[in-house]
Amino acid sequence: MTKKQEQIYKRSLIVVLLKKILITLKFILPKKWYDIFYNFTFAIYKKMLRLAYSRICIYYKIKGDKEKFKKAKTIYKVMPYSLVGSAGLSQTYDLVAEVVKNNIKADLIECGVAQGAAQH
């Protein structure tokens, strides 16, 4: 594994801040209002995140880097079905690729929870 692959996934400062705001709002707002607010804003956030990630797919396609394009395209395809962000999906992809490359018999279990994150 490279040094970069060994890095532990860290959320950006913006995501950490937004999560703290959501936790605060969860205690302040009535459950019904919070659920409406969360579902609406989270759907927009996920769509914007996926749209922003599409530029990575385009970049690697134009550059002609087939391996990185395959990875980016796979991440882009699974984004709507996961609560994990692109950095976490990228790290998961790299870890699975390492397992496959080394012919390690293994099972992959995504142990996330609703409004949570994946654990490796």
N, C-alpha and C positions, 0 to 999 in steps of 0.2 A: 504494500500500500504506500502511496505517496504521502508526503507531509500534508498536502491539501486534503486528501481523502480521510486522514486521521483527525482532522479538525472536527470538533463537536459543533453541531448545528446550534446557532444562536439566533434568536429572533431579533429583528431590527428594533431600534429605540421607538419608532413610530408604532409598531405592533404592540410592544410592551405597554406604551402609554394608552393606546386604544383599549387594550384588554383591561387596564386599571379603570378606565372610564366606564367600560361596560359593567365591571364588577360593582362599581359605585352606583351606577344607574339601576342595577338589579335590586339593590337594597332600597333605593329611593322611590322608584316608580312601582305602581301596582303591577302585579304579574302580567295581566292582560296587556297593558300598555308596553311593558318591557318586551314581551314576546313579539308584539307587532313591530316595535322599533328595531329589535334585534334581527328578526327575519328579513325585514325590508333592507336594512343597512348591510347585513351580511351578504345578501344576494347581490347587491350592487358591488360590494367589495370584491367578491369572488369573480364577478364578470369583469371588473376593471383589472384585477390581477391577471386573469387569463388573457385579456386583450393586451396588456403590457407584455406578457410572456411571449405572445405571438411574434414579437419583433426578434426574439432570440431564434425562433424557428426560421424566420425569413433570413436572418443574418447567416446562419450556418448553411442554408440552402444556397444562397447567393455565393458564399465563400467556397462551396463545393466540398465541405467537410462532412462526408457521409455518416461517419460514426457519431459526431456531435449532433448532426441533424436528426438522426434516428433517436438519440436520447431526448432531445428537445421535443420532438414530435410525440414521443411516448408520454412524456410528462404533460404536454399540452392536452393530450387525449384523456388522461386520467384526472386532470384537475377538477372537472365538474363533479366527480364522484368521491372526492376526498376533502376532508377538512384541513389536511396538511398543506402548507404553502409550497411554493415552487422550490425553495431551498431544501426543505425537508424531503420533498419528492426526489430531488436531484441526489441527495445523499442516499436515500433508499435505493435508487437506481444503481448508484455506484457500488453500494454494498452487495446488492444482488448480483451485479455483473462480476464482482470479485469472487463471489461464491461459485458462480457458473464457470468462470475462467479457471478456477482451481479445482473444478470437479468435486466440490464438497457436497456430500449428501446432506440436505437441510430442508427445513420447512420454514416458510415465512409467515409470520403472524402479525397482523396490524392490530395493535392493542390500544387503539385510540378510543376516546369516549366522545359523545356528542359535545360539541363546543370545546374540544380538547385537541390533542396532538398525538402523533404516532411515537411509539417507543421502539428502539432498536435493541 
